[in-house]
């Protein structure tokens, strides 16, 4: 049940964020992110690991989307105030982080699979946000932005998974059992 609540809760949060950003009311999606993070935090048995990956993911969002915004690779709806990336997309990275020790934890032992998944899924999520919700826009030609996103997500997801699982109790226990 917790797996599905985490997975579906994040998907609902993603929809709320891109819908509200595309409509010029990003605060709705930002509240959805904060609610998702708070609910997952409350239910988590891996709070220390979740806290570390949350901070790392927020930093990734600032860098990945900040560079994309500053370089003109992407144009974000509701960009004000910029951190250099809009707060709504940075908070979405934070919400995503709270899936990494939960519904997406199985990727932790499969970094290559995670990297390929992220290289494809990351850009597709941005395309969905652009085409379905007008939350982001790709200047023509779109391939430089897509290549940037694919490369960043291919590196970010395995890195975040490593941070997420580094001090998880279940990993420590299994490592101690091998020693």
SERO-4910 file (N, C-alpha, C, O; in steps of 0.05 Angstrom, whole numbers):
BEGIN
 pado doro    nc1    nc2    nc3   cac1   cac2   cac3    cc1    cc2    cc3    oc1    oc2    oc3
  Unk    A     16    -24      0      0      0      0     17     25      0     11     44    -14
  Unk    A     39     25     16     56     49     18     70     54     -9     73     77    -17
  Unk    A     77     33    -23     90     35    -49     71     51    -68     79     70    -81
  Unk    A     46     42    -69     27     55    -88     20     83    -79     16    100    -96
  Unk    A     17     87    -53     12    114    -44     34    133    -52     29    156    -60
  Unk    A     59    124    -49     82    141    -56     83    146    -86     85    169    -95
  Unk    A     80    125   -102     81    127   -131     59    144   -142     63    163   -157
  Unk    A     34    138   -135     11    153   -145     10    181   -133      1    200   -146
  Unk    A     18    184   -108     19    210    -96     38    229   -110     32    252   -114
  Unk    A     61    218   -118     80    234   -133     69    242   -160     71    265   -169
  Unk    A     56    223   -174     45    229   -200     23    251   -198     22    268   -215
  Unk    A      7    249   -177    -14    270   -173     -1    297   -168    -10    317   -177
  Unk    A     21    296   -153     36    321   -147     47    332   -172     45    357   -177
  Unk    A     59    316   -189     70    325   -215     49    339   -231     53    360   -242
  Unk    A     25    326   -234      4    338   -249     -5    365   -237    -10    384   -252
  Unk    A     -7    366   -211    -15    391   -198      5    413   -203     -2    436   -208
  Unk    A     30    406   -203     52    426   -207     51    436   -235     51    461   -239
  Unk    A     52    419   -255     54    428   -283     27    442   -291     28    461   -307
  Unk    A      5    432   -282    -21    444   -288    -22    473   -277    -29    492   -291
  Unk    A    -15    476   -252    -17    502   -239      4    521   -250     -1    545   -254
  Unk    A     28    512   -256     49    529   -267     40    539   -295     43    562   -302
  Unk    A     29    521   -311     20    528   -337     -4    547   -337     -8    561   -357
  Unk    A    -18    548   -315    -41    567   -312    -34    592   -298    -51    609   -293
  Unk    A     -8    595   -291      1    620   -278     -5    621   -248     -3    642   -235
  Unk    A    -12    598   -236    -17    596   -207      1    575   -195     -8    555   -184
  Unk    A     28    579   -196     46    558   -187     44    552   -157     52    530   -149
  Unk    A     33    570   -142     30    565   -113     14    540   -107     18    527    -87
  Unk    A     -6    533   -125    -22    509   -121     -4    484   -122     -5    467   -104
  Unk    A     12    483   -142     31    460   -145     52    460   -123     60    439   -114
  Unk    A     61    484   -115     80    485    -93     68    475    -67     82    461    -52
  Unk    A     43    481    -62     30    470    -38     27    440    -41     30    426    -21
  Unk    A     21    430    -65     19    401    -69     46    388    -63     47    367    -51
  Unk    A     68    400    -72     95    390    -66    100    389    -36    109    369    -25
  Unk    A     94    411    -23     99    412      6     82    391     21     91    378     39
  Unk    A     57    388     12     39    368     24     50    340     20     51    324     38
  Unk    A     58    334     -5     69    308    -11     94    302      6     97    281     18
  Unk    A    112    322      6    137    318     22    130    314     51    142    296     64
  Unk    A    112    330     62    105    327     90     92    300     96     99    287    116
  Unk    A     74    291     79     61    265     84     81    242     81     80    223     97
  Unk    A     99    243     62    119    222     59    139    223     82    147    202     91
  Unk    A    146    246     90    164    249    113    152    237    138    166    222    153
  Unk    A    127    242    142    113    232    166    112    201    166    115    189    187
  Unk    A    108    190    142    105    161    140    132    146    137    133    122    140
  Unk    A    153    161    133    179    149    127    192    136    151    191    146    173
  Unk    A    205    113    145    222    100    165    251    105    159    269     95    172
  Unk    A    256    122    138    283    128    130    287    159    129    297    169    109
  Unk    A    279    172    150    279    202    149    307    214    145    309    233    130
  Unk    A    327    203    157    354    214    154    363    212    125    372    232    113
  Unk    A    359    189    113    366    185     84    348    203     67    357    215     47
  Unk    A    322    204     73    304    221     58    312    250     60    310    265     40
  Unk    A    321    259     83    329    287     87    354    293     70    355    314     57
  Unk    A    373    275     69    397    280     53    390    281     23    400    299      9
  Unk    A    374    262     14    368    262    -15    349    285    -22    351    295    -44
  Unk    A    333    294     -3    316    318     -8    333    342    -13    329    357    -33
  Unk    A    353    347      4    371    370      0    387    367    -26    390    387    -40
  Unk    A    396    343    -32    412    339    -56    394    344    -81    403    356   -100
  Unk    A    369    335    -80    351    338   -103    344    368   -107    342    377   -130
  Unk    A    340    382    -85    335    411    -88    359    425   -101    355    442   -118
  Unk    A    383    417    -93    407    428   -106    408    421   -135    415    438   -152
  Unk    A    402    396   -142    401    388   -170    381    404   -186    387    413   -208
  Unk    A    358    409   -175    338    425   -189    347    453   -194    343    464   -215
  Unk    A    360    464   -174    371    491   -177    392    492   -200    392    511   -216
  Unk    A    409    472   -201    430    472   -221    419    464   -249    422    480   -268
  Unk    A    405    442   -251    396    432   -277    376    452   -290    380    460   -313
  Unk    A    356    460   -275    336    478   -286    345    507   -286    337    523   -302
  Unk    A    363    513   -267    375    540   -267    392    545   -292    390    566   -304
  Unk    A    408    525   -299    425    528   -323    407    528   -348    411    544   -366
  Unk    A    387    511   -348    368    511   -371    354    538   -375    351    547   -397
  Unk    A    346    550   -352    333    576   -354    352    598   -362    346    614   -380
  Unk    A    375    599   -349    395    620   -354    406    619   -383    412    640   -394
  Unk    A    409    595   -393    420    592   -420    399    594   -442    406    596   -466
  Unk    A    374    595   -435    353    597   -455    345    570   -467    330    569   -486
  Unk    A    355    548   -455    348    522   -466    318    516   -461    305    503   -477
  Unk    A    308    526   -439    279    523   -432    268    550   -422    283    566   -410
  Unk    A    243    555   -427    229    578   -416    207    567   -398    191    550   -407
  Unk    A    207    576   -374    189    565   -353    165    584   -350    168    608   -349
  Unk    A    141    572   -348    118    587   -341    121    596   -312    134    582   -296
  Unk    A    109    617   -305    110    627   -277    139    627   -266    144    615   -246
  Unk    A    157    641   -281    185    639   -273    192    657   -248    214    654   -238
  Unk    A    175    674   -240    181    692   -218    172    680   -191    150    669   -191
  Unk    A    186    682   -170    214    691   -169    233    668   -177    227    645   -172
  Unk    A    254    675   -190    273    655   -199    295    651   -179    305    670   -167
  Unk    A    304    626   -176    323    620   -155    351    612   -164    368    612   -145
  Unk    A    359    606   -186    354    615   -213    333    600   -228    324    609   -249
  Unk    A    323    578   -217    301    564   -230    276    571   -214    277    578   -191
  Unk    A    253    570   -227    228    576   -213    224    557   -189    230    533   -190
  Unk    A    214    568   -166    210    551   -142    193    526   -147    197    506   -134
  Unk    A    173    528   -165    156    505   -169    170    481   -180    164    459   -172
  Unk    A    190    486   -198    205    463   -209    225    452   -189    230    428   -188
  Unk    A    236    470   -173    255    461   -152    241    444   -131    251    424   -123
  Unk    A    217    453   -123    201    437   -104    193    411   -116    190    391   -102
  Unk    A    188    410   -142    181    385   -155    205    365   -153    200    341   -149
  Unk    A    229    375   -156    253    358   -151    252    347   -123    259    324   -118
  Unk    A    245    364   -104    243    355    -76    223    333    -72    227    314    -58
  Unk    A    199    337    -84    179    316    -83    189    290    -95    184    268    -84
  Unk    A    202    292   -118    213    269   -131    233    254   -113    233    229   -112
  Unk    A    248    269    -98    268    257    -79    255    238    -59    267    218    -51
  Unk    A    230    245    -52    216    228    -32    205    203    -44    190    188    -30
  Unk    A    211    197    -69    204    171    -81    227    152    -81    224    128    -84
  Unk    A    251    163    -77    276    147    -82    281    126    -62    294    105    -68
  Unk    A    273    129    -37    275    108    -17    249     92    -14    246     76      4
  Unk    A    231     97    -32    204     85    -29    196     72    -55    206     49    -60
  Unk    A    179     84    -71    170     70    -95    191     66   -116    188     49   -134
  Unk    A    213     82   -116    234     79   -136    259     66   -124    280     67   -137
  Unk    A    258     55   -100    281     44    -87    294     21   -102    318     17   -100
  Unk    A    278      6   -117    289    -17   -131    310     -9   -152    327    -25   -160
  Unk    A    310     17   -161    330     27   -179    358     29   -166    378     28   -180
  Unk    A    359     30   -140    384     35   -126    405     13   -132    429     19   -133
  Unk    A    396    -12   -136    414    -34   -142    419    -37   -172    433    -55   -181
  Unk    A    407    -19   -188    409    -20   -217    416      7   -228    399     19   -242
  Unk    A    440     18   -223    446     45   -231    446     49   -261    438     70   -271
  Unk    A    454     29   -277    453     32   -306    424     34   -316    418     50   -333
  Unk    A    407     17   -306    379     18   -313    367     45   -305    352     57   -320
  Unk    A    374     54   -281    364     80   -271    373    102   -290    358    120   -296
  Unk    A    399    101   -299    409    122   -316    395    122   -343    388    144   -353
  Unk    A    390     99   -355    376     98   -380    347    107   -377    337    122   -393
  Unk    A    334     97   -356    307    106   -350    305    136   -348    287    149   -359
  Unk    A    324    148   -333    324    177   -329    330    192   -354    318    214   -359
  Unk    A    349    182   -370    356    196   -395    332    197   -414    330    215   -431
  Unk    A    314    178   -412    290    178   -429    267    191   -415    253    209   -426
  Unk    A    262    183   -390    239    193   -375    240    222   -367    220    236   -368
  Unk    A    264    232   -361    267    260   -353    258    279   -375    240    295   -371
  Unk    A    270    277   -399    261    294   -421    232    290   -429    218    309   -436
  Unk    A    222    265   -427    194    260   -433    175    275   -414    154    285   -422
  Unk    A    183    276   -388    167    290   -369    166    320   -375    145    333   -373
  Unk    A    188    331   -383    189    359   -391    172    364   -417    158    384   -419
  Unk    A    174    345   -436    158    348   -460    128    347   -453    112    362   -464
  Unk    A    121    329   -435     93    327   -426     84    353   -413     62    363   -417
  Unk    A    102    364   -396     95    390   -383     93    412   -403     77    431   -399
  Unk    A    108    411   -425    107    431   -445     82    429   -463     67    448   -467
  Unk    A     78    405   -473     57    401   -493     29    398   -481     10    407   -493
  Unk    A     28    387   -457      2    383   -445     -7    405   -426    -31    408   -422
  Unk    A     12    420   -416      5    439   -395     17    467   -398     10    485   -383
  Unk    A     34    471   -418     47    497   -422     63    506   -398     66    530   -393
  Unk    A     74    487   -382     90    494   -359    118    502   -366    131    518   -352
  Unk    A    128    491   -388    155    498   -399    152    500   -429    133    490   -441
  Unk    A    171    514   -441    172    516   -470    200    511   -480    220    519   -468
  Unk    A    201    496   -502    227    490   -515    230    509   -539    215    508   -558
  Unk    A    251    526   -538    256    542   -562    266    523   -585    278    502   -580
  Unk    A    260    531   -609    269    515   -633    298    520   -637    308    543   -635
  Unk    A    313    500   -644    306    472   -643    306    461   -614    321    472   -597
  Unk    A    290    441   -609    287    431   -582    310    411   -574    314    406   -550
  Unk    A    324    401   -593    344    380   -587    365    388   -567    373    371   -551
  Unk    A    375    413   -567    396    419   -546    384    417   -518    398    408   -500
  Unk    A    360    426   -514    347    424   -487    342    395   -480    347    387   -457
  Unk    A    333    380   -499    328    351   -494    354    336   -488    355    319   -470
  Unk    A    375    343   -502    401    331   -496    411    339   -469    422    322   -454
  Unk    A    408    364   -461    416    374   -435    401    358   -413    412    348   -394
  Unk    A    375    357   -416    358    343   -397    365    313   -395    367    302   -373
  Unk    A    369    300   -418    376    272   -418    403    267   -403    405    249   -387
  Unk    A    423    284   -409    449    280   -397    447    286   -366    458    270   -350
  Unk    A    433    307   -359    431    314   -330    416    293   -315    425    284   -293
  Unk    A    394    284   -326    378    263   -311    393    237   -311    390    222   -291
  Unk    A    407    230   -332    423    205   -332    444    204   -310    450    183   -300
  Unk    A    454    227   -303    474    229   -281    460    233   -255    468    221   -235
  Unk    A    439    250   -254    426    257   -229    412    234   -215    415    230   -191
  Unk    A    397    218   -230    382    197   -217    400    176   -203    395    170   -180
  Unk    A    420    165   -216    438    146   -201    452    160   -178    456    147   -157
  Unk    A    460    185   -181    473    199   -159    454    203   -135    461    197   -112
  Unk    A    429    211   -141    410    215   -120    402    188   -107    399    187    -83
  Unk    A    400    167   -123    395    141   -111    417    132    -93    413    120    -72
  Unk    A    442    138   -100    465    131    -83    463    147    -57    468    135    -35
  Unk    A    457    172    -58    454    188    -34    431    178    -18    433    176      7
  Unk    A    409    171    -31    385    161    -16    390    135     -2    381    132     21
  Unk    A    405    117    -14    408     91     -2    433     88     15    437     68     28
  Unk    A    450    108     15    476    106     28    474     99     58    490     83     68
  Unk    A    455    110     72    453    105    101    425     93    108    417     96    131
  Unk    A    412     81     89    386     68     96    391     46    115    410     30    112
  Unk    A    373     43    135    376     21    155    377     -7    142    392    -24    150
  Unk    A    360    -12    121    360    -38    109    386    -44     95    395    -67     94
  Unk    A    399    -23     84    425    -28     70    447    -32     91    463    -50     88
  Unk    A    447    -17    113    467    -21    134    464    -49    146    485    -62    150
  Unk    A    440    -57    151    435    -84    162    446   -106    144    459   -124    153
  Unk    A    440   -104    118    449   -124     99    479   -123     96    492   -144     92
  Unk    A    491   -100     98    521    -98     96    534   -110    121    555   -123    119
  Unk    A    522   -105    144    533   -115    169    530   -146    170    548   -159    180
  Unk    A    509   -156    158    505   -185    157    527   -199    140    534   -222    146
  Unk    A    537   -185    119    557   -196    102    585   -196    115    602   -212    108
  Unk    A    589   -177    133    616   -174    146    622   -197    165    644   -197    177
***
